[in-house]
Amino acid sequence: MQARAMRREFSFQEVKLGDPDSKMTAEDVRGVLSLQYPEIATAAISGPEAVGDTMKYTFERAIGSKG
């Protein structure tokens, strides 16, 4: 039996995003990716969900009302 690290994959609104650094926490990754996708800054993180040899995280847009 061999142990190997699972890779991580992030997604936001059906867009697959790479993992900038596997040593970062999911919250740190959110901070880095929010520079390119500002809506990620307030998004909730769901996951990880194991799919094959990949751990999938999803940024879910915060839904709320203004005012």
Distance bins in CASP14 RR format, pairs under 12 A and 6 or more apart:
PFRMAT RR
TARGET T0000
AUTHOR 0000-0000-0000
RMODE 2
METHOD distances of the structure
MODEL  1
2 53 0 0 0 0 0 1 0 0 0 0 0
3 53 0 0 0 0 0 1 0 0 0 0 0
4 52 0 0 0 0 0 1 0 0 0 0 0
4 53 1 0 0 1 0 0 0 0 0 0 0
5 19 0 0 0 0 0 1 0 0 0 0 0
5 22 1 0 0 1 0 0 0 0 0 0 0
5 23 0 0 0 0 0 1 0 0 0 0 0
5 53 0 0 0 0 1 0 0 0 0 0 0
5 54 0 0 0 0 0 1 0 0 0 0 0
5 55 0 0 0 0 1 0 0 0 0 0 0
6 19 0 0 0 0 0 1 0 0 0 0 0
6 22 0 0 0 0 1 0 0 0 0 0 0
6 48 0 0 0 0 1 0 0 0 0 0 0
6 49 0 0 0 0 0 1 0 0 0 0 0
6 50 1 0 0 1 0 0 0 0 0 0 0
6 51 0 0 0 0 1 0 0 0 0 0 0
6 52 0 0 0 0 1 0 0 0 0 0 0
6 53 1 0 1 0 0 0 0 0 0 0 0
6 54 1 0 0 1 0 0 0 0 0 0 0
6 55 1 0 1 0 0 0 0 0 0 0 0
6 56 0 0 0 0 1 0 0 0 0 0 0
6 57 0 0 0 0 0 1 0 0 0 0 0
7 18 0 0 0 0 1 0 0 0 0 0 0
7 19 1 0 0 1 0 0 0 0 0 0 0
7 22 1 0 0 1 0 0 0 0 0 0 0
7 48 0 0 0 0 0 1 0 0 0 0 0
7 50 0 0 0 0 0 1 0 0 0 0 0
7 51 0 0 0 0 0 1 0 0 0 0 0
7 52 0 0 0 0 1 0 0 0 0 0 0
7 53 1 0 0 1 0 0 0 0 0 0 0
7 54 1 0 1 0 0 0 0 0 0 0 0
7 55 1 0 0 1 0 0 0 0 0 0 0
7 56 0 0 0 0 1 0 0 0 0 0 0
7 57 0 0 0 0 0 1 0 0 0 0 0
8 16 0 0 0 0 0 1 0 0 0 0 0
8 17 0 0 0 0 0 1 0 0 0 0 0
8 18 0 0 0 0 1 0 0 0 0 0 0
8 19 1 0 1 0 0 0 0 0 0 0 0
8 20 0 0 0 0 1 0 0 0 0 0 0
8 21 0 0 0 0 1 0 0 0 0 0 0
8 22 1 0 0 1 0 0 0 0 0 0 0
8 23 0 0 0 0 0 1 0 0 0 0 0
8 24 0 0 0 0 1 0 0 0 0 0 0
8 25 0 0 0 0 0 1 0 0 0 0 0
8 26 0 0 0 0 1 0 0 0 0 0 0
8 28 0 0 0 0 0 1 0 0 0 0 0
8 29 0 0 0 0 1 0 0 0 0 0 0
8 45 0 0 0 0 0 1 0 0 0 0 0
8 47 0 0 0 0 0 1 0 0 0 0 0
8 48 1 0 0 1 0 0 0 0 0 0 0
8 49 0 0 0 0 0 1 0 0 0 0 0
8 50 0 0 0 0 0 1 0 0 0 0 0
8 51 0 0 0 0 0 1 0 0 0 0 0
8 53 0 0 0 0 0 1 0 0 0 0 0
8 54 1 0 0 1 0 0 0 0 0 0 0
8 55 1 0 1 0 0 0 0 0 0 0 0
8 56 1 0 0 1 0 0 0 0 0 0 0
8 57 1 0 0 1 0 0 0 0 0 0 0
8 58 0 0 0 0 0 1 0 0 0 0 0
9 15 0 0 0 0 0 1 0 0 0 0 0
9 16 1 0 0 1 0 0 0 0 0 0 0
9 17 1 0 0 1 0 0 0 0 0 0 0
9 18 1 0 0 1 0 0 0 0 0 0 0
9 19 1 0 0 1 0 0 0 0 0 0 0
9 22 0 0 0 0 0 1 0 0 0 0 0
9 26 0 0 0 0 0 1 0 0 0 0 0
9 29 0 0 0 0 0 1 0 0 0 0 0
9 47 0 0 0 0 0 1 0 0 0 0 0
9 48 0 0 0 0 1 0 0 0 0 0 0
9 49 0 0 0 0 1 0 0 0 0 0 0
9 50 0 0 0 0 0 1 0 0 0 0 0
9 51 0 0 0 0 1 0 0 0 0 0 0
9 52 0 0 0 0 0 1 0 0 0 0 0
9 53 0 0 0 0 0 1 0 0 0 0 0
9 54 1 0 1 0 0 0 0 0 0 0 0
9 55 1 0 0 1 0 0 0 0 0 0 0
9 56 1 0 1 0 0 0 0 0 0 0 0
9 57 1 0 0 1 0 0 0 0 0 0 0
9 58 0 0 0 0 1 0 0 0 0 0 0
9 59 0 0 0 0 0 1 0 0 0 0 0
10 16 1 0 0 1 0 0 0 0 0 0 0
10 17 1 0 1 0 0 0 0 0 0 0 0
10 18 1 0 0 1 0 0 0 0 0 0 0
10 19 1 0 0 1 0 0 0 0 0 0 0
10 20 0 0 0 0 1 0 0 0 0 0 0
10 21 0 0 0 0 0 1 0 0 0 0 0
10 22 0 0 0 0 0 1 0 0 0 0 0
10 24 0 0 0 0 0 1 0 0 0 0 0
10 26 1 0 0 1 0 0 0 0 0 0 0
10 27 0 0 0 0 0 1 0 0 0 0 0
10 28 0 0 0 0 0 1 0 0 0 0 0
10 29 1 0 0 1 0 0 0 0 0 0 0
10 30 0 0 0 0 1 0 0 0 0 0 0
10 31 0 0 0 0 0 1 0 0 0 0 0
10 32 0 0 0 0 0 1 0 0 0 0 0
10 33 1 0 0 1 0 0 0 0 0 0 0
10 34 0 0 0 0 0 1 0 0 0 0 0
10 36 0 0 0 0 0 1 0 0 0 0 0
10 37 0 0 0 0 0 1 0 0 0 0 0
10 40 0 0 0 0 1 0 0 0 0 0 0
10 43 0 0 0 0 0 1 0 0 0 0 0
10 45 0 0 0 0 1 0 0 0 0 0 0
10 46 0 0 0 0 0 1 0 0 0 0 0
10 47 0 0 0 0 1 0 0 0 0 0 0
10 48 0 0 0 0 1 0 0 0 0 0 0
10 49 0 0 0 0 0 1 0 0 0 0 0
10 54 0 0 0 0 0 1 0 0 0 0 0
10 55 0 0 0 0 1 0 0 0 0 0 0
10 56 1 0 0 1 0 0 0 0 0 0 0
10 57 1 0 1 0 0 0 0 0 0 0 0
10 58 1 0 0 1 0 0 0 0 0 0 0
10 59 1 0 0 1 0 0 0 0 0 0 0
10 60 0 0 0 0 0 1 0 0 0 0 0
11 17 1 0 0 1 0 0 0 0 0 0 0
11 18 0 0 0 0 1 0 0 0 0 0 0
11 19 0 0 0 0 0 1 0 0 0 0 0
11 29 0 0 0 0 0 1 0 0 0 0 0
11 33 0 0 0 0 0 1 0 0 0 0 0
11 37 0 0 0 0 0 1 0 0 0 0 0
11 40 0 0 0 0 0 1 0 0 0 0 0
11 43 0 0 0 0 0 1 0 0 0 0 0
11 45 0 0 0 0 0 1 0 0 0 0 0
11 46 0 0 0 0 0 1 0 0 0 0 0
11 47 0 0 0 0 0 1 0 0 0 0 0
11 48 0 0 0 0 0 1 0 0 0 0 0
11 49 0 0 0 0 0 1 0 0 0 0 0
11 51 0 0 0 0 0 1 0 0 0 0 0
11 54 0 0 0 0 0 1 0 0 0 0 0
11 55 0 0 0 0 0 1 0 0 0 0 0
11 56 1 0 0 1 0 0 0 0 0 0 0
11 57 1 0 0 1 0 0 0 0 0 0 0
11 58 1 0 1 0 0 0 0 0 0 0 0
11 59 1 0 0 1 0 0 0 0 0 0 0
11 60 0 0 0 0 1 0 0 0 0 0 0
11 61 0 0 0 0 0 1 0 0 0 0 0
12 18 0 0 0 0 0 1 0 0 0 0 0
12 29 0 0 0 0 0 1 0 0 0 0 0
12 30 0 0 0 0 1 0 0 0 0 0 0
12 33 1 0 0 1 0 0 0 0 0 0 0
12 34 0 0 0 0 1 0 0 0 0 0 0
12 36 0 0 0 0 1 0 0 0 0 0 0
12 37 1 0 1 0 0 0 0 0 0 0 0
12 38 0 0 0 0 0 1 0 0 0 0 0
12 39 1 0 0 1 0 0 0 0 0 0 0
12 40 1 0 1 0 0 0 0 0 0 0 0
12 41 0 0 0 0 0 1 0 0 0 0 0
12 42 0 0 0 0 0 1 0 0 0 0 0
12 43 1 0 0 1 0 0 0 0 0 0 0
12 44 0 0 0 0 0 1 0 0 0 0 0
12 45 0 0 0 0 0 1 0 0 0 0 0
12 46 0 0 0 0 0 1 0 0 0 0 0
12 56 0 0 0 0 0 1 0 0 0 0 0
12 57 0 0 0 0 1 0 0 0 0 0 0
12 58 1 0 0 1 0 0 0 0 0 0 0
12 59 1 0 1 0 0 0 0 0 0 0 0
12 60 0 0 0 0 1 0 0 0 0 0 0
12 61 1 0 0 1 0 0 0 0 0 0 0
13 37 0 0 0 0 1 0 0 0 0 0 0
13 39 0 0 0 0 1 0 0 0 0 0 0
13 40 0 0 0 0 1 0 0 0 0 0 0
13 43 0 0 0 0 1 0 0 0 0 0 0
13 58 0 0 0 0 1 0 0 0 0 0 0
13 59 0 0 0 0 1 0 0 0 0 0 0
13 60 0 0 0 0 1 0 0 0 0 0 0
13 61 1 0 0 1 0 0 0 0 0 0 0
14 58 0 0 0 0 1 0 0 0 0 0 0
14 59 0 0 0 0 0 1 0 0 0 0 0
14 60 0 0 0 0 0 1 0 0 0 0 0
14 61 0 0 0 0 0 1 0 0 0 0 0
15 33 0 0 0 0 0 1 0 0 0 0 0
15 36 0 0 0 0 0 1 0 0 0 0 0
15 37 0 0 0 0 1 0 0 0 0 0 0
15 39 0 0 0 0 0 1 0 0 0 0 0
15 40 0 0 0 0 0 1 0 0 0 0 0
15 58 0 0 0 0 0 1 0 0 0 0 0
15 59 0 0 0 0 1 0 0 0 0 0 0
16 33 0 0 0 0 0 1 0 0 0 0 0
16 54 0 0 0 0 0 1 0 0 0 0 0
16 56 0 0 0 0 1 0 0 0 0 0 0
16 57 0 0 0 0 0 1 0 0 0 0 0
16 58 0 0 0 0 0 1 0 0 0 0 0
16 59 0 0 0 0 0 1 0 0 0 0 0
17 26 0 0 0 0 0 1 0 0 0 0 0
17 29 0 0 0 0 1 0 0 0 0 0 0
17 30 0 0 0 0 0 1 0 0 0 0 0
17 31 0 0 0 0 0 1 0 0 0 0 0
17 32 0 0 0 0 1 0 0 0 0 0 0
17 33 1 0 1 0 0 0 0 0 0 0 0
17 34 0 0 0 0 0 1 0 0 0 0 0
17 35 0 0 0 0 0 1 0 0 0 0 0
17 36 0 0 0 0 1 0 0 0 0 0 0
17 37 1 0 0 1 0 0 0 0 0 0 0
17 40 0 0 0 0 1 0 0 0 0 0 0
17 43 0 0 0 0 0 1 0 0 0 0 0
17 56 0 0 0 0 0 1 0 0 0 0 0
17 57 0 0 0 0 1 0 0 0 0 0 0
17 58 0 0 0 0 0 1 0 0 0 0 0
17 59 0 0 0 0 1 0 0 0 0 0 0
18 24 0 0 0 0 0 1 0 0 0 0 0
18 29 0 0 0 0 1 0 0 0 0 0 0
18 32 0 0 0 0 0 1 0 0 0 0 0
18 33 0 0 0 0 1 0 0 0 0 0 0
18 36 0 0 0 0 0 1 0 0 0 0 0
18 37 0 0 0 0 0 1 0 0 0 0 0
18 54 0 0 0 0 0 1 0 0 0 0 0
18 56 0 0 0 0 0 1 0 0 0 0 0
18 57 0 0 0 0 0 1 0 0 0 0 0
19 25 0 0 0 0 0 1 0 0 0 0 0
19 26 0 0 0 0 1 0 0 0 0 0 0
19 28 0 0 0 0 0 1 0 0 0 0 0
19 29 1 0 0 1 0 0 0 0 0 0 0
19 32 0 0 0 0 1 0 0 0 0 0 0
19 33 0 0 0 0 1 0 0 0 0 0 0
19 48 0 0 0 0 0 1 0 0 0 0 0
19 54 0 0 0 0 1 0 0 0 0 0 0
19 55 0 0 0 0 1 0 0 0 0 0 0
19 56 0 0 0 0 0 1 0 0 0 0 0
19 57 0 0 0 0 1 0 0 0 0 0 0
20 26 0 0 0 0 0 1 0 0 0 0 0
20 28 0 0 0 0 1 0 0 0 0 0 0
20 29 1 0 0 1 0 0 0 0 0 0 0
20 30 0 0 0 0 0 1 0 0 0 0 0
20 31 0 0 0 0 1 0 0 0 0 0 0
20 32 1 0 1 0 0 0 0 0 0 0 0
20 33 1 0 0 1 0 0 0 0 0 0 0
20 34 0 0 0 0 0 1 0 0 0 0 0
20 35 0 0 0 0 0 1 0 0 0 0 0
20 36 0 0 0 0 0 1 0 0 0 0 0
21 28 1 0 0 1 0 0 0 0 0 0 0
21 29 1 0 0 1 0 0 0 0 0 0 0
21 31 0 0 0 0 0 1 0 0 0 0 0
21 32 1 0 0 1 0 0 0 0 0 0 0
21 33 0 0 0 0 0 1 0 0 0 0 0
22 28 0 0 0 0 0 1 0 0 0 0 0
22 29 0 0 0 0 1 0 0 0 0 0 0
22 55 0 0 0 0 0 1 0 0 0 0 0
23 29 0 0 0 0 0 1 0 0 0 0 0
24 30 0 0 0 0 1 0 0 0 0 0 0
24 31 0 0 0 0 1 0 0 0 0 0 0
24 32 1 0 0 1 0 0 0 0 0 0 0
24 33 0 0 0 0 0 1 0 0 0 0 0
24 57 0 0 0 0 0 1 0 0 0 0 0
25 31 0 0 0 0 0 1 0 0 0 0 0
25 32 0 0 0 0 0 1 0 0 0 0 0
25 45 0 0 0 0 1 0 0 0 0 0 0
25 48 0 0 0 0 0 1 0 0 0 0 0
25 57 0 0 0 0 0 1 0 0 0 0 0
26 32 0 0 0 0 0 1 0 0 0 0 0
26 33 0 0 0 0 0 1 0 0 0 0 0
26 40 0 0 0 0 0 1 0 0 0 0 0
26 43 0 0 0 0 0 1 0 0 0 0 0
26 44 0 0 0 0 0 1 0 0 0 0 0
26 45 1 0 1 0 0 0 0 0 0 0 0
26 46 0 0 0 0 1 0 0 0 0 0 0
26 47 0 0 0 0 1 0 0 0 0 0 0
26 48 1 0 0 1 0 0 0 0 0 0 0
26 55 0 0 0 0 1 0 0 0 0 0 0
26 56 0 0 0 0 0 1 0 0 0 0 0
26 57 1 0 1 0 0 0 0 0 0 0 0
26 58 0 0 0 0 0 1 0 0 0 0 0
26 59 0 0 0 0 1 0 0 0 0 0 0
27 33 0 0 0 0 0 1 0 0 0 0 0
27 34 0 0 0 0 0 1 0 0 0 0 0
27 40 0 0 0 0 0 1 0 0 0 0 0
27 41 0 0 0 0 0 1 0 0 0 0 0
27 43 0 0 0 0 0 1 0 0 0 0 0
27 44 0 0 0 0 0 1 0 0 0 0 0
27 45 1 0 0 1 0 0 0 0 0 0 0
27 57 0 0 0 0 0 1 0 0 0 0 0
27 59 0 0 0 0 0 1 0 0 0 0 0
28 34 0 0 0 0 0 1 0 0 0 0 0
28 45 0 0 0 0 0 1 0 0 0 0 0
28 57 0 0 0 0 0 1 0 0 0 0 0
29 35 0 0 0 0 0 1 0 0 0 0 0
29 36 0 0 0 0 0 1 0 0 0 0 0
29 37 0 0 0 0 0 1 0 0 0 0 0
29 40 0 0 0 0 1 0 0 0 0 0 0
29 43 0 0 0 0 0 1 0 0 0 0 0
29 45 0 0 0 0 1 0 0 0 0 0 0
29 48 0 0 0 0 0 1 0 0 0 0 0
29 55 0 0 0 0 0 1 0 0 0 0 0
29 57 1 0 0 1 0 0 0 0 0 0 0
29 59 0 0 0 0 1 0 0 0 0 0 0
30 36 0 0 0 0 0 1 0 0 0 0 0
30 37 0 0 0 0 1 0 0 0 0 0 0
30 38 0 0 0 0 0 1 0 0 0 0 0
30 39 0 0 0 0 0 1 0 0 0 0 0
30 40 1 0 1 0 0 0 0 0 0 0 0
30 41 1 0 0 1 0 0 0 0 0 0 0
30 42 0 0 0 0 1 0 0 0 0 0 0
30 43 1 0 0 1 0 0 0 0 0 0 0
30 44 0 0 0 0 1 0 0 0 0 0 0
30 45 1 0 0 1 0 0 0 0 0 0 0
30 46 0 0 0 0 0 1 0 0 0 0 0
30 57 0 0 0 0 1 0 0 0 0 0 0
30 58 0 0 0 0 0 1 0 0 0 0 0
30 59 1 0 0 1 0 0 0 0 0 0 0
30 60 0 0 0 0 0 1 0 0 0 0 0
30 62 0 0 0 0 0 1 0 0 0 0 0
31 37 0 0 0 0 1 0 0 0 0 0 0
31 38 0 0 0 0 0 1 0 0 0 0 0
31 40 1 0 0 1 0 0 0 0 0 0 0
31 41 1 0 0 1 0 0 0 0 0 0 0
31 42 0 0 0 0 0 1 0 0 0 0 0
31 43 0 0 0 0 0 1 0 0 0 0 0
31 45 0 0 0 0 0 1 0 0 0 0 0
31 59 0 0 0 0 0 1 0 0 0 0 0
32 40 0 0 0 0 1 0 0 0 0 0 0
32 41 0 0 0 0 0 1 0 0 0 0 0
32 59 0 0 0 0 0 1 0 0 0 0 0
33 39 0 0 0 0 0 1 0 0 0 0 0
33 40 1 0 1 0 0 0 0 0 0 0 0
33 41 0 0 0 0 1 0 0 0 0 0 0
33 43 0 0 0 0 1 0 0 0 0 0 0
33 45 0 0 0 0 0 1 0 0 0 0 0
33 57 0 0 0 0 0 1 0 0 0 0 0
33 59 1 0 0 1 0 0 0 0 0 0 0
34 40 1 0 1 0 0 0 0 0 0 0 0
34 41 1 1 0 0 0 0 0 0 0 0 0
34 42 0 0 0 0 1 0 0 0 0 0 0
34 43 0 0 0 0 1 0 0 0 0 0 0
34 45 0 0 0 0 0 1 0 0 0 0 0
34 59 0 0 0 0 1 0 0 0 0 0 0
35 41 0 0 0 0 1 0 0 0 0 0 0
36 59 0 0 0 0 0 1 0 0 0 0 0
37 43 0 0 0 0 1 0 0 0 0 0 0
37 59 1 0 0 1 0 0 0 0 0 0 0
37 61 0 0 0 0 0 1 0 0 0 0 0
38 59 0 0 0 0 0 1 0 0 0 0 0
38 61 0 0 0 0 0 1 0 0 0 0 0
39 59 0 0 0 0 1 0 0 0 0 0 0
39 60 0 0 0 0 0 1 0 0 0 0 0
39 61 1 0 1 0 0 0 0 0 0 0 0
39 62 0 0 0 0 1 0 0 0 0 0 0
39 63 0 0 0 0 0 1 0 0 0 0 0
40 57 0 0 0 0 0 1 0 0 0 0 0
40 58 0 0 0 0 0 1 0 0 0 0 0
40 59 1 0 1 0 0 0 0 0 0 0 0
40 60 0 0 0 0 1 0 0 0 0 0 0
40 61 0 0 0 0 1 0 0 0 0 0 0
40 62 0 0 0 0 1 0 0 0 0 0 0
41 59 0 0 0 0 1 0 0 0 0 0 0
41 61 0 0 0 0 0 1 0 0 0 0 0
41 62 0 0 0 0 1 0 0 0 0 0 0
42 59 0 0 0 0 1 0 0 0 0 0 0
42 60 0 0 0 0 0 1 0 0 0 0 0
42 61 1 0 0 1 0 0 0 0 0 0 0
42 62 1 0 1 0 0 0 0 0 0 0 0
42 63 0 0 0 0 0 1 0 0 0 0 0
42 64 0 0 0 0 1 0 0 0 0 0 0
43 57 0 0 0 0 0 1 0 0 0 0 0
43 58 0 0 0 0 1 0 0 0 0 0 0
43 59 1 0 1 0 0 0 0 0 0 0 0
43 60 1 0 1 0 0 0 0 0 0 0 0
43 61 1 0 1 0 0 0 0 0 0 0 0
43 62 1 0 0 1 0 0 0 0 0 0 0
43 63 0 0 0 0 0 1 0 0 0 0 0
44 57 0 0 0 0 0 1 0 0 0 0 0
44 58 0 0 0 0 1 0 0 0 0 0 0
44 59 1 0 0 1 0 0 0 0 0 0 0
44 60 1 0 1 0 0 0 0 0 0 0 0
44 61 0 0 0 0 1 0 0 0 0 0 0
44 62 1 0 0 1 0 0 0 0 0 0 0
44 63 0 0 0 0 1 0 0 0 0 0 0
44 64 0 0 0 0 0 1 0 0 0 0 0
45 56 0 0 0 0 0 1 0 0 0 0 0
45 57 1 0 1 0 0 0 0 0 0 0 0
45 58 1 0 0 1 0 0 0 0 0 0 0
45 59 1 0 0 1 0 0 0 0 0 0 0
45 60 1 0 0 1 0 0 0 0 0 0 0
45 61 0 0 0 0 0 1 0 0 0 0 0
45 62 0 0 0 0 0 1 0 0 0 0 0
46 55 0 0 0 0 0 1 0 0 0 0 0
46 56 0 0 0 0 1 0 0 0 0 0 0
46 57 1 0 0 1 0 0 0 0 0 0 0
46 58 1 0 1 0 0 0 0 0 0 0 0
46 59 0 0 0 0 1 0 0 0 0 0 0
46 60 1 0 1 0 0 0 0 0 0 0 0
46 61 0 0 0 0 0 1 0 0 0 0 0
47 54 0 0 0 0 0 1 0 0 0 0 0
47 55 1 0 0 1 0 0 0 0 0 0 0
47 56 1 0 0 1 0 0 0 0 0 0 0
47 57 1 0 1 0 0 0 0 0 0 0 0
47 58 1 0 0 1 0 0 0 0 0 0 0
47 59 0 0 0 0 0 1 0 0 0 0 0
47 60 0 0 0 0 1 0 0 0 0 0 0
48 54 0 0 0 0 1 0 0 0 0 0 0
48 55 1 1 0 0 0 0 0 0 0 0 0
48 56 1 0 0 1 0 0 0 0 0 0 0
48 57 1 0 1 0 0 0 0 0 0 0 0
48 58 0 0 0 0 1 0 0 0 0 0 0
49 55 1 0 0 1 0 0 0 0 0 0 0
49 56 1 0 1 0 0 0 0 0 0 0 0
49 57 1 0 0 1 0 0 0 0 0 0 0
49 58 1 0 0 1 0 0 0 0 0 0 0
50 56 1 0 0 1 0 0 0 0 0 0 0
50 57 0 0 0 0 0 1 0 0 0 0 0
51 57 0 0 0 0 0 1 0 0 0 0 0
51 58 0 0 0 0 0 1 0 0 0 0 0
END
